[in-house]
Amino acid sequence: MDTIASLFSFITTPVSWVIVQFHTVYGALFGPDTGWAWGLSIVSLVILIRICLIPLFVKQIKATRAMQTLQPEMKKIQERYKNDKQRQSEEMMKLYKESGTNPLSSCLPILAQSPFFFALYHVLNGIASGHTIGVINDSLLASARKAHIFGAPLAAKFKDGSDTIHALGASVTDVRVVTVIMIVLMSASQFYTQRQLMTKNVDTTVKTPFMQQQKMLMYVFPIMFAVFGINFPVGVLVYWLTTNVWTMGQQMYVIHNNPTPGSKAQAAYLERLTKHVTHHGKVSRRSEKTIVKAIVAKGRDRNEFERKFINALTKAGLSAQSDGTVVKSTVQAAAQTEDGAPVDTTAAAAARRQQPKRQTKAQRQSGPKQAGEPTSLEKSDEPQDAKPAAAKQPQKPGSGTRSKAQSGQRKGGPQRPKSPSKK
């Protein structure tokens, strides 16, 4: 760790200068030799660095979402060229170039913080060794060595021996209790941040290896912090715990106000936005207009939560526009009387959607026919002898009379009644 920190010694002077400036302010309030003055100076250094890194954080969010969008295409490339690693890498780079995505963009905040982290480690290590470093002179060095946070010196480590800790004016028990508590809090905050990202702000409709990697990091990072934390001075633990808490709060804000499409966070956000828009009849904030504009632009590519949001607006008589605003829909405007009084749009819409009743088979058969065409009932009432004469078969003389006589029918005149049956 000391060797790595020495590589960033060029930034030690700016970091130490910032700490000294904050120490001047807090020393006037709490005393120059107190742990509050030096501890809050480190916390303020973290906040200043993280504010400067906000543009990189925004870029990280965009890169992460772009990577999630590309996961299905990346998986196809891996399956297609699984036996040709070189071609696979070429296709991957081509995909990144076409989409304008850089995989390293998601790591920019961590990479940008690394020089400041190791520079602070170098400064605190110099204080523990009793050497002036950067702009920290002898008087500031003596003040920093007296500063304790809950009984633990800023420059003390968990693995320091009793002689080193006693030289800093503290006990081994105090140092180890404080460092263990801070390592646990640091690891827990890191785990919660990653878990919040995986459970709330990930598109659940896409199952890709990227999600499995993120899930693995959720357990790997806390273990790494716990292992390396025993080698960090108390001041560095303060730095890393502060930056973890900042990251957690920053991510909670992003998840609450700009969630990933298709995630559970988006479902909760659109539900809140639906209640707000239907109650006020408009979109208030600029961020809300941006999200509504993106949903409208998707068209048929909207996910389940976005379609539900659009349908809820339609039921409320509202319509989302391409510029992100929400206005009264044309259906609602048309469903008004001439004097401006509103009518029941629900009944009007139901009347428009009403389908004609289905006819029975008898009604369909007796339905309207073309002019001059007899119905099926009229056809059945026609005598059988009405057929054309050409269609009749020639009969032998006497065959018709004989058949009628056999059936008991008389050829002309009144019919003879049937004889009563004998019992």
Secondary structure as UniProt FT lines:
FT   HELIX           2..7
FT   HELIX           9..11
FT   HELIX           12..30
FT   TURN            32..33
FT   HELIX           35..52
FT   HELIX           54..80
FT   TURN            81..83
FT   HELIX           85..99
FT   HELIX           103..107
FT   HELIX           108..129
FT   TURN            134..135
FT   HELIX           138..146
FT   STRAND          148..149
FT   TURN            150..151
FT   STRAND          152..153
FT   TURN            154..155
FT   TURN            158..159
FT   HELIX           162..167
FT   TURN            168..169
FT   HELIX           172..200
FT   TURN            204..205
FT   HELIX           209..229
FT   TURN            230..231
FT   HELIX           234..257
FT   TURN            261..262
FT   HELIX           264..280
FT   HELIX           286..298
FT   HELIX           299..301
FT   HELIX           304..315
FT   TURN            316..317
FT   STRAND          318..320
FT   TURN            322..323
FT   STRAND          326..328
FT   HELIX           330..334
FT   TURN            338..339
FT   HELIX           345..353
FT   HELIX           361..365
FT   TURN            371..372
FT   HELIX           376..381
FT   HELIX           384..386
FT   HELIX           389..391
FT   TURN            397..398
FT   HELIX           399..406
FT   TURN            407..408
//
